[in-house]
Structures are given as structure tokens and as C-alpha cells.
Amino acid sequence: MRGDDPFSTISGFTAEVLEGLRDTYSSEWVMQAMKACAKAGRRKCNIKYLEGMLKGWKADGYAKPWEQSSKAESEAKKKFEEENK
């Protein structure tokens, strides 16, 4: 893979976590969160960031939150940064 690719080969544990996120939020939500993470320019997207983004989207209450994503991405990023200080 290219060095600037935000996603790489994943471990079995990460695959299980992604499956859990998919079961909780849907495949579409997880894929859109991964796309938003990559689009946001994060060098390496991680599970905690994705989970925070998904939780933020769910809290916003939209059917397709990525259509309202700028607010949700901001909040997820802020929450992630606060939790990982």
C-alpha cells in the first residue's frame, strides 16, 4: 500500500471491532465514517476515532449523518482529542 493510505492491513482484533461497529451502526455508517476519517486528512485513522465519530453521528439523530457530517466530524474529533490528552 502507499504510505499516505490512512488504512492498512488490519489485525483480527481490529476486524472483530469493525464487525461489532457494523452490527451496531450498519455497514453504510462504518464505511461513511472511514471515508470521512480519510477525507479529514488524518494520517492514521484508528478505531477509537471511528467509534467516536459514529457515536457522535448517532447522538445527532440523523438517518444519514454523513450528509450533516461537518458538525459531527468536528464533535467527534474534539471528543477524541479530549479523551486522548
C-alpha positions in Angstrom: 0.0 0.0 0.0 1.0 3.6 -0.5 2.5 5.4 2.5 -0.2 8.0 2.6 -3.1 5.5 2.8 -4.9 6.1 6.1 -5.9 2.4 6.3 -3.6 -0.6 6.0 -3.8 -4.3 6.7 -5.8 -4.9 9.9 -5.4 -7.3 12.7 -8.0 -9.9 13.6 -8.9 -7.9 16.7 -9.5 -4.8 14.6 -11.6 -6.8 12.2 -13.7 -8.0 15.1 -14.2 -4.4 16.4 -15.2 -3.2 13.0 -17.7 -6.1 12.7 -19.1 -5.0 16.1 -19.4 -1.4 14.9 -21.1 -2.6 11.7 -23.6 -4.6 13.8 -24.3 -1.6 16.0 -24.3 1.2 13.4 -24.6 -0.6 9.9 -22.1 -1.2 7.2 -23.1 2.0 5.5 -22.4 4.1 8.6 -19.0 2.4 9.2 -17.9 2.9 5.6 -19.0 6.5 5.6 -17.1 7.1 8.8 -14.0 5.5 7.3 -14.3 7.7 4.3 -14.9 10.8 6.4 -11.8 10.0 8.5 -9.7 9.5 5.4 -11.1 12.7 3.9 -10.3 14.7 7.1 -6.6 14.1 6.4 -5.8 12.0 9.5 -2.5 10.2 8.8 -3.8 7.1 10.5 -7.4 6.6 11.3 -8.0 4.4 14.3 -10.8 2.5 15.8 -11.3 5.0 18.7 -11.6 7.9 16.3 -14.1 5.9 14.1 -16.1 4.9 17.1 -16.2 8.4 18.4 -17.4 9.7 15.0 -20.2 7.0 14.9 -21.3 7.8 18.4 -21.5 11.5 17.5 -23.5 10.8 14.4 -25.9 8.6 16.4 -26.3 11.3 19.0 -27.1 13.8 16.3 -30.1 11.7 15.4 -29.9 11.9 11.6 -30.7 9.0 9.3 -27.7 9.7 7.1 -25.4 11.7 9.4 -22.6 12.0 6.9 -24.8 14.3 5.0 -24.6 16.5 8.1 -21.0 15.4 8.6 -19.1 18.7 9.2 -20.7 19.2 12.6 -20.4 15.6 13.6 -16.8 15.3 12.4 -15.9 18.3 14.4 -17.6 17.0 17.5 -16.1 13.5 17.1 -12.6 15.0 16.6 -13.0 17.2 19.6 -14.2 14.3 21.8 -11.4 12.1 20.5 -8.7 14.7 21.3 -10.2 15.3 24.8 -10.2 11.6 25.6 -6.6 11.1 24.4 -4.9 14.1 26.0 
